[in-house]
Amino acid sequence: MKKMKTGEETPYKDRDGNAIKVHSYVADATGARYYINSACQAVPVGEGAAVPLEELVNDKELGVRLLSAAEVCKLETERSATTRETPAAKQARIDKKNDAAAVRATKDAAAGKEEEEISKEDVEKELHLLMQMIPDELLANELKRRGYILQAVKINIKRI
């Protein structure tokens, strides 16, 4: 289903026949309250997983009703009062975040030094492998091109 805009009517009606709109609040017979999101899902106020609005509307035992403006205001007041952060709690959260950032920066700096050391070793290993792969004649020609005068004797040593 496509996302709907705020205030747009969903294809569902409450138990009194009122159209349920996107971003409105409904309650079922048990008193559980839900927020209607733009995907026509009923998201429980507080905690819980979203359920398709169709399931709530079609459940004859629960049946949903739209909340009045006063009920929504009361709900928002309750929710903001329980989620409001005290100044001390806010400062503690900020301090914790700053401490975590400092620890992460220290770890990143240490990892960077390790990467530098590792990268130097890797370069040396790769260079050694590359030198072994270059044919002797090509290597001699490159050195001559750079201005070296060569006298070389190749000794074949068998490795056991």
QUIBEL-V245478 format. One record per run of one state. SS is the DSSP state (hx for helix, st for strand, lp for the rest). FROM is the first residue (numbers start at 1). LEN is the number of residues. Records with the same first field share a line. If there is no record, write none. Layout:
SS = FROM-LEN / FROM-LEN
This chain:
lp = 1-8 / 14-5 / 22-3 / 29-4 / 37-4 / 45-6 / 59-5 / 67-2 / 84-3 / 134-2 / 146-15
st = 9-5 / 19-3 / 25-4 / 33-4 / 41-4 / 51-2 / 64-3
hx = 53-6 / 69-15 / 87-47 / 136-10
